[in-house]
């Protein structure tokens, strides 16, 4: 199977995301006999407004402004991926993160577009569990969540 493997960084470099976000997943897919079409090193350009927001959040709100989640950045990622995929024959799109595929449009059917959100899902489940523990402690009752 030809797998378009999409990351914002170089997935062949083990130093990116400690290897877990790209390198080892890519190796696992290759070991299963898949042909990997790497699409990575996506560029992002911080606008002056984003830089201003970043300073404002840091100085006045004492919070971190994450500009990589700006719609303009996400749309830029999608345009870059679409351009690189245009002349590539692929059976499946695989992405370990949601950022580069958030606005992706492809001529493949929706069932061929796979977003694998292992890191984000793990964090979400942890937060749900943490919330349930707090609710349980406050109400002294059981809270059941079905997945």
N, CA, C and O of each residue as an XYZ file, in Angstrom:
588
protein
N       0.843     -1.162      0.000
C       0.000      0.000      0.000
C       0.900      1.240      0.000
O       1.920      1.278      0.689
N       0.516      2.236     -0.769
C       1.256      3.497     -0.805
C       0.638      4.451      0.210
O      -0.520      4.851      0.090
N       1.441      4.804      1.210
C       0.962      5.636      2.312
C       1.618      7.013      2.243
O       2.839      7.136      2.331
N       0.798      8.035      2.087
C       1.295      9.405      2.183
C       1.399      9.717      3.668
O       0.388      9.827      4.362
N       2.627      9.859      4.150
C       2.890     10.052      5.573
C       3.182     11.533      5.805
O       4.237     12.035      5.418
N       2.241     12.220      6.438
C       2.301     13.674      6.555
C       2.701     14.107      7.957
O       2.078     13.720      8.945
N       3.745     14.912      8.024
C       4.176     15.537      9.270
C       4.616     16.963      8.958
O       4.922     17.281      7.809
N       4.649     17.810      9.960
C       5.125     19.177      9.756
C       6.650     19.231      9.778
O       7.238     20.245      9.402
N       7.290     18.156     10.213
C       8.739     18.070     10.366
C       9.267     16.933      9.499
O       8.499     16.292      8.781
N      10.561     16.683      9.560
C      11.190     15.602      8.809
C      11.008     14.290      9.575
O      11.642     14.079     10.608
N      10.152     13.421      9.074
C       9.844     12.172      9.778
C      10.980     11.150      9.706
O      10.933     10.133     10.398
N      11.994     11.401      8.881
C      13.129     10.482      8.822
C      14.194     10.831      9.862
O      15.173     10.102     10.019
N      14.006     11.938     10.567
C      14.958     12.386     11.587
C      14.479     11.941     12.966
O      13.444     12.406     13.444
N      15.219     11.050     13.601
C      14.824     10.500     14.899
C      14.767     11.569     15.987
O      14.104     11.373     17.006
N      15.443     12.684     15.789
C      15.470     13.751     16.802
C      14.176     14.558     16.863
O      13.981     15.325     17.806
N      13.299     14.406     15.893
C      12.021     15.115     15.919
C      11.043     14.384     16.805
O      10.815     13.188     16.624
N      10.467     15.075     17.752
C       9.490     14.522     18.698
C      10.017     13.257     19.366
O       9.252     12.324     19.613
N      11.286     13.215     19.655
C      11.939     12.063     20.297
C      11.730     10.778     19.493
O      11.838      9.676     20.032
N      11.440     10.925     18.236
C      11.231      9.765     17.382
C       9.826      9.201     17.445
O       9.402      8.517     16.513
N       9.090      9.466     18.516
C       7.776      8.843     18.685
C       6.734      9.416     17.738
O       5.884      8.673     17.248
N       6.776     10.712     17.468
C       5.755     11.343     16.643
C       5.902     11.060     15.167
O       4.929     11.198     14.426
N       7.048     10.681     14.720
C       7.219     10.478     13.300
C       8.104      9.318     12.922
O       7.687      8.448     12.157
N       9.311      9.282     13.437
C      10.310      8.318     12.997
C       9.902      6.872     13.230
O       9.911      6.074     12.294
N       9.541      6.517     14.473
C       9.230      5.122     14.777
C       7.900      4.669     14.171
O       7.753      3.510     13.783
N       6.956      5.565     14.095
C       5.688      5.205     13.439
C       5.942      4.947     11.962
O       5.426      3.986     11.391
N       6.740      5.813     11.350
C       7.087      5.629      9.934
C       7.811      4.302      9.724
O       7.506      3.572      8.781
N       8.768      3.984     10.596
C       9.486      2.711     10.483
C       8.539      1.526     10.618
O       8.666      0.544      9.887
N       7.590      1.611     11.547
C       6.629      0.523     11.746
C       5.786      0.318     10.490
O       5.524     -0.817     10.095
N       5.367      1.401      9.872
C       4.587      1.296      8.635
C       5.419      0.677      7.512
O       4.918     -0.135      6.734
N       6.681      1.065      7.436
C       7.571      0.497      6.408
C       7.804     -0.992      6.638
O       7.816     -1.769      5.683
N       7.990     -1.400      7.898
C       8.225     -2.827      8.217
C       7.026     -3.694      7.841
O       7.178     -4.892      7.603
N       5.848     -3.103      7.786
C       4.651     -3.853      7.413
C       4.487     -3.949      5.899
O       3.478     -4.450      5.403
N       5.484     -3.466      5.178
C       5.468     -3.595      3.726
C       4.842     -2.427      2.975
O       4.622     -2.517      1.767
N       4.556     -1.348      3.665
C       3.974     -0.185      3.000
C       5.053      0.659      2.349
O       6.164      0.782      2.864
N       4.710      1.237      1.212
C       5.601      2.194      0.567
C       5.240      3.574      1.124
O       4.102      4.025      0.997
N       6.221      4.236      1.739
C       5.974      5.525      2.378
C       6.297      6.657      1.411
O       7.372      6.703      0.813
N       5.346      7.558      1.275
C       5.549      8.795      0.522
C       5.622      9.900      1.575
O       4.589     10.393      2.029
N       6.839     10.291      1.964
C       6.961     11.274      3.041
C       6.618     12.691      2.570
O       7.104     13.159      1.540
N       5.787     13.341      3.337
C       5.455     14.741      3.089
C       5.669     15.450      4.417
O       4.876     15.314      5.349
N       6.750     16.206      4.483
C       7.111     16.854      5.741
C       7.837     18.157      5.507
O       7.841     18.700      4.402
N       8.452     18.650      6.568
C       9.142     19.937      6.533
C       8.234     21.032      5.995
O       8.628     21.808      5.124
N       7.027     21.087      6.515
C       6.071     22.095      6.071
C       6.448     23.445      6.678
O       6.757     23.546      7.866
N       6.417     24.464      5.848
C       6.780     25.794      6.320
C       5.609     26.492      6.997
O       4.447     26.262      6.662
N       5.938     27.339      7.944
C       4.914     28.170      8.574
C       5.523     29.540      8.809
O       6.680     29.667      9.210
N       4.734     30.544      8.555
C       5.224     31.908      8.672
C       4.380     32.654      9.696
O       3.167     32.793      9.544
N       5.041     33.123     10.730
C       4.370     33.882     11.775
C       4.164     35.313     11.268
O       5.122     35.998     10.909
N       2.926     35.745     11.245
C       2.621     37.110     10.808
C       2.927     38.096     11.934
O       3.051     37.696     13.092
N       3.051     39.386     11.600
C       3.268     40.386     12.655
C       2.151     40.384     13.707
O       2.416     40.604     14.889
N       0.908     40.136     13.283
C      -0.201     40.076     14.236
C      -0.035     38.909     15.208
O      -0.319     39.037     16.399
N       0.426     37.772     14.688
C       0.668     36.611     15.561
C       1.777     36.902     16.558
O       1.681     36.512     17.721
N       2.824     37.579     16.117
C       3.925     37.942     17.016
C       3.425     38.890     18.101
O       3.824     38.779     19.260
N       2.557     39.813     17.728
C       1.974     40.749     18.693
C       1.098     40.006     19.706
O       1.171     40.260     20.908
N       0.268     39.083     19.201
C      -0.572     38.270     20.094
C       0.295     37.459     21.057
O      -0.025     37.334     22.239
N       1.381     36.918     20.545
C       2.280     36.106     21.359
C       2.855     36.936     22.516
O       2.899     36.470     23.655
N       3.292     38.160     22.219
C       3.828     39.040     23.257
C       2.751     39.446     24.257
O       3.001     39.487     25.462
N       1.550     39.747     23.757
C       0.440     40.152     24.622
C       0.055     39.034     25.592
O      -0.091     39.265     26.792
N      -0.107     37.823     25.059
C      -0.473     36.684     25.900
C       0.594     36.449     26.970
O       0.270     36.208     28.133
N       1.854     36.518     26.576
C       2.947     36.261     27.498
C       3.050     37.330     28.582
O       3.166     37.014     29.766
N       3.008     38.588     28.175
C       3.237     39.681     29.118
C       2.031     39.983     30.012
O       2.184     40.148     31.222
N       0.833     40.055     29.420
C      -0.336     40.483     30.174
C      -1.193     39.340     30.724
O      -1.739     39.446     31.822
N      -1.308     38.262     29.972
C      -2.147     37.149     30.409
C      -1.353     36.041     31.087
O      -1.922     35.138     31.699
N      -0.019     36.122     30.968
C       0.877     35.104     31.536
C       0.532     33.713     31.011
O       0.548     32.726     31.747
N       0.221     33.668     29.716
C      -0.116     32.414     29.043
C       0.689     32.304     27.760
O       1.221     33.291     27.252
N       0.766     31.095     27.253
C       1.467     30.865     26.003
C       0.474     30.916     24.845
O      -0.559     30.247     24.870
N       0.795     31.706     23.846
C      -0.029     31.779     22.643
C       0.532     30.786     21.637
O       1.695     30.883     21.245
N      -0.282     29.841     21.223
C       0.175     28.797     20.301
C      -0.280     29.162     18.890
O      -1.407     28.871     18.489
N       0.615     29.802     18.150
C       0.241     30.305     16.828
C       0.104     29.204     15.790
O      -0.492     29.431     14.737
N       0.636     28.024     16.053
C       0.522     26.940     15.062
C      -0.925     26.481     14.887
O      -1.238     25.765     13.935
N      -1.817     26.896     15.811
C      -3.219     26.523     15.712
C      -4.067     27.603     15.040
O      -5.287     27.469     14.948
N      -3.433     28.654     14.580
C      -4.146     29.709     13.847
C      -4.676     29.134     12.536
O      -3.963     28.395     11.858
N      -5.907     29.459     12.172
C      -6.463     28.952     10.914
C      -5.583     29.256      9.697
O      -5.494     28.428      8.790
N      -4.943     30.403      9.658
C      -4.095     30.730      8.507
C      -2.903     29.782      8.406
O      -2.500     29.412      7.304
N      -2.338     29.387      9.541
C      -1.221     28.432      9.555
C      -1.719     27.056      9.116
O      -1.090     26.396      8.289
N      -2.853     26.629      9.676
C      -3.412     25.317      9.334
C      -3.781     25.237      7.856
O      -3.565     24.209      7.215
N      -4.335     26.314      7.318
C      -4.683     26.346      5.891
C      -3.424     26.324      5.024
O      -3.412     25.716      3.954
N      -2.381     26.980      5.485
C      -1.104     26.961      4.763
C      -0.531     25.546      4.720
O      -0.049     25.098      3.680
N      -0.585     24.844      5.858
C      -0.140     23.444      5.891
C      -0.927     22.633      4.858
O      -0.344     21.886      4.073
N      -2.249     22.784      4.864
C      -3.105     22.012      3.957
C      -2.765     22.302      2.500
O      -2.698     21.381      1.685
N      -2.550     23.571      2.166
C      -2.197     23.930      0.775
C      -0.870     23.291      0.360
O      -0.732     22.806     -0.763
N       0.107     23.295      1.275
C       1.402     22.678      0.968
C       1.251     21.176      0.733
O       1.832     20.622     -0.200
N       0.463     20.524      1.591
C       0.245     19.080      1.453
C      -0.488     18.791      0.149
O      -0.095     17.889     -0.591
N      -1.543     19.541     -0.143
C      -2.306     19.340     -1.375
C      -1.406     19.477     -2.599
O      -1.507     18.690     -3.540
N      -0.536     20.467     -2.586
C       0.376     20.689     -3.716
C       1.320     19.502     -3.903
O       1.569     19.072     -5.029
N       1.845     18.975     -2.790
C       2.774     17.840     -2.876
C       2.066     16.528     -3.220
O       2.654     15.648     -3.848
N       0.806     16.399     -2.808
C       0.053     15.177     -3.098
C      -0.504     15.143     -4.515
O      -0.837     14.077     -5.035
N      -0.603     16.307     -5.132
C      -1.261     16.429     -6.438
C      -0.733     15.425     -7.475
O      -1.509     14.850     -8.238
N       0.556     15.226     -7.496
C       1.147     14.332     -8.502
C       1.666     13.029     -7.890
O       2.457     12.321     -8.513
N       1.227     12.718     -6.688
C       1.636     11.487     -6.022
C       0.476     10.497     -6.032
O      -0.659     10.853     -5.712
N       0.765      9.275     -6.395
C      -0.240      8.218     -6.322
C      -0.163      7.603     -4.931
O       0.874      7.061     -4.549
N      -1.260      7.683     -4.168
C      -1.269      7.146     -2.814
C      -2.602      6.464     -2.543
O      -3.633      6.826     -3.109
N      -2.557      5.479     -1.673
C      -3.759      4.745     -1.293
C      -4.347      5.257      0.022
O      -5.544      5.124      0.276
N      -3.498      5.835      0.838
C      -3.913      6.228      2.176
C      -3.127      7.454      2.618
O      -1.948      7.600      2.295
N      -3.791      8.327      3.358
C      -3.119      9.475      3.975
C      -3.064      9.192      5.472
O      -4.083      8.937      6.112
N      -1.853      9.242      6.010
C      -1.647      8.935      7.429
C      -0.913     10.108      8.063
O       0.092     10.583      7.535
N      -1.422     10.568      9.194
C      -0.825     11.721      9.855
C      -0.908     11.532     11.369
O      -2.000     11.340     11.903
N       0.233     11.584     12.070
C       0.198     11.391     13.521
C      -0.317     12.600     14.303
O      -0.514     12.510     15.514
N      -0.533     13.716     13.631
C      -1.027     14.925     14.283
C      -2.131     15.541     13.437
O      -2.196     15.292     12.233
N      -2.976     16.321     14.031
C      -4.106     16.911     13.297
C      -3.741     18.179     12.549
O      -4.426     18.534     11.589
N      -2.697     18.868     12.948
C      -2.400     20.181     12.365
C      -2.311     20.196     10.837
O      -3.007     20.990     10.204
N      -1.483     19.347     10.223
C      -1.324     19.466      8.771
C      -2.527     19.023      7.941
O      -2.587     19.313      6.747
N      -3.482     18.326      8.551
C      -4.627     17.842      7.767
C      -5.948     18.487      8.161
O      -7.004     18.085      7.673
N      -5.898     19.485      9.041
C      -7.129     20.103      9.540
C      -7.991     20.671      8.412
O      -9.216     20.561      8.464
N      -7.383     21.268      7.407
C      -8.124     21.860      6.281
C      -7.825     21.143      4.967
O      -8.091     21.685      3.894
N      -7.286     19.958      5.036
C      -6.878     19.236      3.833
C      -8.077     18.817      2.986
O      -9.050     18.255      3.489
N      -7.982     19.105      1.693
C      -8.979     18.643      0.726
C      -8.242     17.753     -0.257
O      -7.185     18.107     -0.780
N      -8.828     16.592     -0.493
C      -8.193     15.637     -1.400
C      -9.237     15.042     -2.314
O     -10.428     15.049     -2.002
N      -8.792     14.530     -3.435
C      -9.728     13.913     -4.376
C     -10.057     12.485     -3.988
O     -10.942     11.859     -4.571
N      -9.328     11.968     -2.985
C      -9.655     10.641     -2.470
C     -10.945     10.743     -1.660
O     -11.333     11.834     -1.241
N     -11.596      9.630     -1.442
C     -12.832      9.649     -0.652
C     -12.498      9.862      0.817
O     -11.355      9.668      1.230
N     -13.479     10.255      1.600
C     -13.261     10.533      3.021
C     -12.731      9.326      3.783
O     -11.979      9.493      4.743
N     -13.102      8.119      3.383
C     -12.635      6.951      4.127
C     -11.141      6.701      3.923
O     -10.523      5.966      4.693
N     -10.554      7.317      2.874
C      -9.125      7.178      2.644
C      -8.307      8.156      3.480
O      -7.101      7.971      3.641
N      -8.940      9.180      4.006
C      -8.236     10.178      4.797
C      -8.226      9.736      6.259
O      -9.270      9.693      6.910
N      -7.046      9.411      6.764
C      -6.938      8.909      8.122
C      -6.135      9.892      8.955
O      -4.977     10.170      8.643
N      -6.728     10.411      9.994
C      -6.003     11.223     10.961
C      -5.814     10.381     12.203
O      -6.792      9.991     12.841
N      -4.591     10.099     12.552
C      -4.306      9.252     13.699
C      -3.839     10.167     14.823
O      -2.715     10.668     14.794
N      -4.692     10.385     15.803
C      -4.461     11.405     16.810
C      -4.065     10.795     18.154
O      -4.648     11.137     19.183
N      -3.099      9.914     18.152
C      -2.782      9.179     19.369
C      -2.347     10.083     20.511
O      -2.749      9.860     21.653
N      -1.564     11.062     20.241
C      -1.063     11.927     21.307
C      -2.194     12.787     21.867
O      -2.343     12.910     23.083
N      -2.977     13.373     20.989
C      -4.081     14.224     21.417
C      -5.151     13.415     22.141
O      -5.681     13.864     23.157
N      -5.472     12.241     21.636
C      -6.482     11.400     22.277
C      -6.045     10.999     23.680
O      -6.855     10.986     24.607
N      -4.783     10.675     23.832
C      -4.280     10.256     25.138
C      -4.434     11.385     26.145
O      -4.851     11.154     27.280
N      -4.100     12.606     25.738
C      -4.230     13.761     26.616
C      -5.696     14.011     26.973
O      -6.017     14.318     28.121
N      -6.579     13.878     25.988
C      -8.003     14.104     26.214
C      -8.551     13.091     27.221
O      -9.271     13.467     28.147
N      -8.219     11.824     27.050
C      -8.703     10.796     27.978
C      -8.178     11.032     29.389
O      -8.890     10.791     30.364
N      -6.943     11.501     29.504
C      -6.386     11.820     30.819
C      -7.199     12.937     31.467
O      -7.541     12.847     32.646
N      -7.513     13.986     30.712
C      -8.285     15.115     31.248
C      -9.695     14.684     31.639
O     -10.213     15.133     32.661
N     -10.317     13.827     30.848
C     -11.661     13.331     31.187
C     -11.594     12.550     32.497
O     -12.444     12.731     33.369
N     -10.596     11.687     32.642
C     -10.426     10.918     33.874
C     -10.194     11.820     35.073
O     -10.744     11.588     36.149
N      -9.377     12.852     34.885
C      -9.103     13.813     35.954
C     -10.386     14.540     36.359
O     -10.644     14.738     37.547
N     -11.183     14.935     35.374
C     -12.448     15.623     35.635
C     -13.419     14.701     36.391
O     -14.067     15.115     37.351
N     -13.500     13.464     35.942
C     -14.405     12.504     36.588
C     -14.026     12.289     38.047
O     -14.903     12.173     38.903
N     -12.731     12.233     38.340
C     -12.291     12.062     39.722
C     -12.723     13.250     40.585
O     -13.148     13.072     41.726
N     -12.609     14.477     40.027
C     -13.016     15.662     40.778
C     -14.522     15.668     41.020
O     -14.983     15.985     42.117
N     -15.289     15.313     39.975
C     -16.741     15.280     40.109
C     -17.144     14.239     41.132
O     -18.015     14.483     41.967
N     -16.509     13.078     41.068
C     -16.809     12.000     42.008
C     -16.523     12.442     43.443
O     -17.318     12.193     44.350
N     -15.393     13.094     43.633
C     -15.021     13.540     44.979
C     -16.014     14.576     45.503
O     -16.324     14.582     46.694
N     -16.512     15.445     44.638
C     -17.455     16.486     45.057
C     -18.839     15.918     45.340
O     -19.470     16.288     46.330
N     -19.309     15.035     44.494
C     -20.687     14.536     44.596
C     -20.809     13.223     45.349
O     -21.903     12.822     45.746
N     -19.681     12.560     45.543
C     -19.684     11.250     46.202
C     -20.590     10.255     45.469
O     -21.255      9.417     46.078
N     -20.588     10.382     44.145
C     -21.389      9.455     43.353
C     -20.545      8.969     42.180
O     -19.487      9.532     41.894
N     -21.008      7.936     41.509
C     -20.273      7.384     40.383
C     -20.652      8.098     39.091
O     -21.809      8.455     38.874
N     -19.660      8.295     38.249
C     -19.874      8.908     36.946
C     -19.357      7.916     35.900
O     -18.191      7.523     35.936
N     -20.210      7.522     34.987
C     -19.824      6.553     33.982
C     -19.732      7.236     32.628
O     -20.629      7.979     32.230
N     -18.649      6.978     31.935
C     -18.492      7.507     30.580
C     -18.284      6.312     29.661
O     -17.414      5.477     29.910
N     -19.072      6.230     28.610
C     -18.931      5.145     27.659
C     -18.120      5.576     26.453
O     -18.352      6.648     25.893
N     -17.184      4.758     26.056
C     -16.386      5.047     24.856
C     -16.639      3.983     23.830
O     -16.069      4.028     22.740
